[in-house]
Amino acid sequence: MSDKNKQSEKVAEENYEPNKKNKSDTEKNLETVHEQINDTFNQGTIDEKKKQEKKKD
Protein backbone atom coordinates (compact mmCIF):
# COMPACT_ATOMS: atom_id res chain seq x y z
CA MET A 1 0.00 0.00 0.00
CA SER A 2 1.42 3.41 -0.94
CA ASP A 3 1.99 6.20 1.55
CA LYS A 4 -0.78 8.22 -0.07
CA ASN A 5 -3.30 5.40 0.43
CA LYS A 6 -2.24 4.98 4.06
CA GLN A 7 -2.64 8.71 4.65
CA SER A 8 -6.06 8.70 2.97
CA GLU A 9 -7.24 5.82 5.15
CA LYS A 10 -6.04 7.60 8.29
CA VAL A 11 -7.95 10.78 7.36
CA ALA A 12 -11.06 8.81 6.42
CA GLU A 13 -11.12 7.14 9.83
CA GLU A 14 -11.09 10.43 11.77
CA ASN A 15 -14.31 11.81 13.23
CA TYR A 16 -15.31 15.23 14.49
CA GLU A 17 -14.98 15.40 18.26
CA PRO A 18 -16.08 18.78 19.64
CA ASN A 19 -14.40 18.50 23.04
CA LYS A 20 -11.01 17.28 21.86
CA LYS A 21 -7.98 19.38 22.82
CA ASN A 22 -4.76 19.82 20.80
CA LYS A 23 -6.40 19.47 17.41
CA SER A 24 -4.41 18.64 14.29
CA ASP A 25 -4.94 20.53 11.03
CA THR A 26 -7.22 17.76 9.79
CA GLU A 27 -9.31 17.89 12.96
CA LYS A 28 -9.58 21.69 12.70
CA ASN A 29 -10.76 21.33 9.11
CA LEU A 30 -13.29 18.68 10.13
CA GLU A 31 -14.60 21.09 12.76
CA THR A 32 -14.99 23.85 10.15
CA VAL A 33 -16.86 21.57 7.77
CA HIS A 34 -19.07 20.30 10.60
CA GLU A 35 -20.01 23.86 11.54
CA GLN A 36 -20.75 24.78 7.91
CA ILE A 37 -22.98 21.74 7.45
CA ASN A 38 -24.74 22.40 10.74
CA ASP A 39 -25.35 26.05 9.80
CA THR A 40 -26.71 25.09 6.38
CA PHE A 41 -28.97 22.45 7.91
CA ASN A 42 -30.33 24.82 10.55
CA GLN A 43 -30.54 28.00 8.49
CA GLY A 44 -31.06 26.69 4.98
CA THR A 45 -29.27 27.60 1.79
CA ILE A 46 -28.95 31.11 0.40
CA ASP A 47 -31.41 30.49 -2.43
CA GLU A 48 -33.98 29.13 0.03
CA LYS A 49 -33.53 32.19 2.26
CA LYS A 50 -34.19 34.46 -0.73
CA LYS A 51 -37.38 32.53 -1.53
CA GLN A 52 -38.56 32.93 2.06
CA GLU A 53 -37.78 36.67 2.03
CA LYS A 54 -39.81 37.12 -1.17
CA LYS A 55 -42.77 35.34 0.42
CA LYS A 56 -42.65 37.75 3.39
CA ASP A 57 -42.78 40.82 1.12
URQUI-V686862 format. One record per pair of residues at least 4 apart in sequence whose C-alpha atoms are under 7 Angstrom apart, sorted by sequence separation. I is the first residue (numbers start at 1). J is the second residue. D is the distance in Angstrom with one decimal. If there is no record, write none. Layout:
BEGIN
I;J;D, I;J;D
END
This chain:
BEGIN
1;5;6.3, 2;6;6.4, 3;7;6.1, 4;8;6.1, 5;9;6.2, 6;10;6.3, 7;11;6.3, 8;12;6.1, 9;13;6.2, 10;14;6.8, 23;27;5.6, 24;28;6.2, 25;29;6.2, 26;30;6.2, 27;31;6.2, 28;32;6.4, 29;33;6.3, 30;34;6.0, 31;35;6.2, 32;36;6.3, 33;37;6.1, 34;38;6.0, 35;39;6.0, 36;40;6.2, 37;41;6.0, 38;42;6.1, 39;43;5.7, 40;44;4.8, 44;48;6.2, 45;49;6.3, 46;50;6.3, 47;51;6.4, 48;52;6.3, 49;53;6.2, 50;54;6.2, 51;55;6.4, 52;56;6.5, 53;57;6.6, 1;6;6.8, 23;28;6.1, 40;45;5.8, 44;49;6.6, 16;27;6.7, 16;30;5.9, 16;31;6.2
END
